[in-house]
Amino acid sequence: MAIADNTHTRIVLWLKVTLPLLALAILSTLFLVAETINPDKAIPYADVDVEKILREQGITKPTFGGVTQDGVAVSVAAASVRPGQDEPRRLTGVELSAELALPDGGRIDIRSPEGIIDAKTREAILQGGAELQSSTGYRVTTERIVTALDQAMASSDGEIKATGPAGTLTAGRMELTRSPDAKGGYLLVFKDGVRLIYEPKP
């Protein structure tokens, strides 16, 4: 029994000496193998240019708008926008859409593949082939339509083609104007060389 106790005691003493030495050896090996730390590379993203990232990547799915004094709800949205290099408040966007919800229940929807949202002038320029749909049945196509973010306004500065209840028409330009009657609604007005091809309903 005494021999067994002595053997156990010697093993315990041996382990008490050997294990700490082994741990020191492992730690020293880690320090020898580890790569020297370069303080200049400790934070690789320290010099991130946030404004550059915003210019290049932009903002996805923003929405702008409000309600005019006469109760027209105006909203403009885009799939993505990015600020201009010279004018950060002039945003360039893709897949723009504008919606005007009129107080009388009417609605104007405008879409374009690209455009500009100018926060300074409070305007949205839908261009690259804009399309306007009205709840009165008119579909208008033109190169560019300008609408406002704070008032019920939409106008083209170039030739338009339209189809509607009266038939097919072309004109030099188009604009959304306030109706002169007492109800105070809004009308799509076609100007400058209007040509209508009347197509009566069967």
Secondary structure as the mmCIF struct_conf table of DSSP 4:
data_model
#
loop_
_struct_conf.conf_type_id
_struct_conf.id
_struct_conf.beg_label_comp_id
_struct_conf.beg_label_asym_id
_struct_conf.beg_label_seq_id
_struct_conf.end_label_comp_id
_struct_conf.end_label_asym_id
_struct_conf.end_label_seq_id
HELX_RH_AL_P HELX_RH_AL_P1 ALA A 2 VAL A 33
BEND BEND1 ALA A 34 ALA A 34
HELX_LH_PP_P HELX_LH_PP_P1 GLU A 35 ILE A 37
HELX_RH_3T_P HELX_RH_3T_P1 PRO A 39 LYS A 41
BEND BEND2 ALA A 42 ALA A 42
TURN_TY1_P TURN_TY1_P1 PRO A 44 ASP A 47
HELX_RH_AL_P HELX_RH_AL_P2 VAL A 50 GLN A 57
STRN STRN1 ILE A 59 THR A 60
BEND BEND3 LYS A 61 LYS A 61
STRN STRN2 THR A 63 VAL A 67
TURN_TY1_P TURN_TY1_P2 GLN A 69 ASP A 70
BEND BEND4 GLY A 71 GLY A 71
STRN STRN3 ALA A 73 ALA A 77
BEND BEND5 ALA A 79 ALA A 79
STRN STRN4 SER A 80 PRO A 83
BEND BEND6 GLN A 85 ASP A 86
TURN_TY1_P TURN_TY1_P3 PRO A 88 ARG A 89
STRN STRN5 ARG A 90 ALA A 101
TURN_TY1_P TURN_TY1_P4 PRO A 103 ASP A 104
BEND BEND7 GLY A 105 GLY A 105
STRN STRN6 ARG A 107 ASP A 118
TURN_TY1_P TURN_TY1_P5 ALA A 119 ARG A 122
STRN STRN7 GLU A 123 SER A 134
TURN_TY1_P TURN_TY1_P6 SER A 135 THR A 136
BEND BEND8 GLY A 137 GLY A 137
STRN STRN8 ARG A 139 ALA A 148
BEND BEND9 LEU A 149 ALA A 152
STRN STRN9 ALA A 154 SER A 156
BEND BEND10 ASP A 157 GLY A 158
STRN STRN10 ILE A 160 GLY A 164
TURN_TY1_P TURN_TY1_P7 PRO A 165 ALA A 166
STRN STRN11 GLY A 167 ALA A 171
BEND BEND11 GLY A 172 GLY A 172
STRN STRN12 ARG A 173 ARG A 178
BEND BEND12 PRO A 180 ASP A 181
TURN_TY1_P TURN_TY1_P8 ALA A 182 LYS A 183
STRN STRN13 TYR A 186 LYS A 191
BEND BEND13 ASP A 192 GLY A 193
STRN STRN14 ARG A 195 TYR A 198
#
